[in-house]
Amino acid sequence: MAILLEQACSLLQENSRQMPVVELPLAACYGRILAQNTAADIDFPPFARSPLDGYAVRFADVKHATADCPVSLEVIDDVPAGMVPRTAVRAGTAVRIMTGAKIPAGADAVIRLEDTVTVNGFINIITAAGADRNICRQGEEFKQGAVLLTPGSALRDGALGILAMFGQDKPRVYEKPRVAILATGTEIVAVNQLVEPGKIRDSNSYMLAAKVLEAGGEPVLLGQVRDNIDDIEQRLEQAADIDLYLTTGGASVGDYDLMRPLFERLSVRPLFSRVAIKPGMPVLAGCWRDRLLIGLSGNPAAAGVSFELLIRPLVRRMAGVRQIERPRAAAVLQQKLVKTGPVRRFVWAECIFDNGRLAARPLLLQSNGMMAGLLEANALLDIPAFSPPLVAGATVAALLL
Amino acid sequence: MAILLEQACSLLQENSRQMPVVELPLAACYGRILAQNTAADIDFPPFARSPLDGYAVRFADVKHATADCPVSLEVIDDVPAGMVPRTAVRAGTAVRIMTGAKIPAGADAVIRLEDTVTVNGFINIITAAGADRNICRQGEEFKQGAVLLTPGSALRDGALGILAMFGQDKPRVYEKPRVAILATGTEIVAVNQLVEPGKIRDSNSYMLAAKVLEAGGEPVLLGQVRDNIDDIEQRLEQAADIDLYLTTGGASVGDYDLMRPLFERLSVRPLFSRVAIKPGMPVLAGCWRDRLLIGLSGNPAAAGVSFELLIRPLVRRMAGVRQIERPRAAAVLQQKLVKTGPVRRFVWAECIFDNGRLAARPLLLQSNGMMAGLLEANALLDIPAFSPPLVAGATVAALLL
């Protein structure tokens, strides 16, 4: 019995574990998933500061300044960025201040350098255009104590900048799940091997390894193994420190489909064997020694779809990612799609923006193989079961890859 | 004089070099940029094969088969995947065949297992539903000699699968450009240092390092240095094997802006010093010892925009990427945008799909700092010079990050 995709996803996630947490140097955290809350340890900016080079003044002194009637102020100090003002600004005085420097006490405005004229230790303020005051207030970006990042955040430019701003030089992140990939099938040979009659090279392992990396896991290639249950068992047993086992091939019910007998031999606790989607209906999933072992189809089109829909959310859940699903969007079919039927179907497609709308072009080379389709695909169209054939212009749901 | 963004990009690219080429094991190639053509070395599939488990037959024998009037055939061979058929199919015979196995000579159709009944070494074909023949023809996916990948292809799932299919176990890829990042400014302290009055921690280095990684480069963090031209020079001199030098801070014309005097001291051949965009107008770019040296603003909002518009395309060009620009799309403003003016302006924004259309929400915290904006930003809105204030509902151009 085939189970629904959502049920299959839930079963996998219920039977998976989140990865342990590790401290990493900040510079090594790109692409990692945060495992801690991060609060501002100080206000930011930590002090009122100037956004430009100019003069810190009392606004009351300069509010009537014009080019015809400039206001003259004595310059009593100079504050470069990184230094602390030594003097307060008093009536009739100004302090030269650099971008990023702390506003001296007594000042409540900064006049841009361009709006001043220097005359023998005094400045003439020639415009009151500083009415917006040019002061970045203490804490205007972040208040001390504010929680800025929470567990599950993906660490990219902005998040890494914030961790740095608030002193997190060794953030706690999740370890990456190590995902074993074993290609089974007597017809499969290694990429550097001679392709004898009846054989093909192993392309699934590399395609799936790329998808594991993209999902935030660490692929562990176990190579290729012929259709022999002892060999398959041995290869799986030899792999060390694996968090999730994937195989390709032998997941169906034919004479040489060895994953079912393997599950029995290894006392795998079965979860499901078929998912009600096409392609990728045969998927054998179970629990082996507290890890998930999942047998995908040997057909790259089917294995690719199964990975996207079942394995990627699982890997992301294990990796601690908050948002495990692909974004969904409505897209307009650019050509008809007749391959519908009683089973929910996923169709690789290329989506482009067409005048602010998303247009989807189904990639048709997916009956068998379809590596070429994967080159161009940036979406999977989700066609419901019992959908009628769809005409060009119809709106469909797209998972954006 | 500020030059146009497009001119600045051209100058940088004209003065850059593409990275050298290196051979890498296929499993290490994820995310790399291909530096070779890849043609199919064999047809794919390399032989006619069965897409399912069943019986290879002569279609002429079975075309009238029905459940009421089945056709009986003698089973004369069995071809597992990876094996070579030993016998040709003759009239009145069938060969058992597994998914992926080579079609025996004489057969021109495969009948699904489900449409047969086995009786003592014979099979009864009970439906002629095999009229589509169930044969994947030799070369139906790829013809031998077809060029499938060209230099500049990013190696992700589909491309890695294709390299594997055609025996490329050590593809030639471009080396990643090593991009030095030096944060200058007396106000800047390292992330693990005490934040004394007047100081802030270095967040730009980590934000930019993330952007370098995302662009396909390898960041080399040179740390933080105070506003001292000797110190800055020394730090740049000490960095080894750098393909591109970036600094933050000191790129403007204030008393403590040291990048201009540094350029003179190092005999940097200047390219430009201002780009006609906001934020990020001051950018000091030149050639130093056959490498580009680019001084960005110390303001994260400005440095981030400069990176996106100038540095990212440059890094991608150096890295060998074919598509160096971000995709552009029209987006509908969800709120008004009054901050326009005589200079072309870029505005961080969050774009979401709203009923198949792209809707843009400008992120306003970008006067100064704006790390929080970067957390949510997935687009940069491109507002032309002399644009009037824009109302909610107006269409704008968005660069999709």
Interface residues (C-beta under 8 A of the other chain):
Chain A: L26 A27 Y30 G31 I42 F44 P45 P46 F47 P51 D53 P80 A81 G82 M83 V84 M98 T99 G100 A101 K102 L113 C136 E140 E141 F142 L148 L155 R156 D157 G158 A159 L160 G161 I162 L163 A164 M165 F166 G167 Q168 D169 G185 T186 E187 I188 A190 V191 N192 V195 P197 G198 K199 I200 R201 D202 S203 N204 S205 Y206 M207 L208 A209 A210 K211 L213 E214 P219 L221 R226 D227 S252 G254 D255 Y256 G298 N299 P300 G304 P327 A329 A330 A331 V332 F353 N355 G356 R357 L358 L365 S367 N368 G369 M370 M371 A372 G373 L374 L375 E376 A377 T395
Chain B: L26 A27 Y30 G31 I42 F44 P45 P46 F47 P51 D53 P80 A81 G82 M83 V84 M98 T99 G100 A101 K102 L113 C136 E141 F142 L148 L155 R156 D157 G158 A159 L160 G161 I162 L163 A164 M165 F166 G167 Q168 D169 G185 T186 E187 I188 A190 V191 N192 V195 P197 G198 K199 I200 R201 D202 S203 N204 S205 Y206 M207 L208 A209 A210 K211 L213 E214 P219 L221 R226 D227 S252 G254 D255 Y256 G298 N299 P300 G304 P327 A329 A330 A331 V332 F353 N355 G356 R357 L358 L365 S367 N368 G369 M370 M371 A372 G373 L374 L375 E376 A377 T395
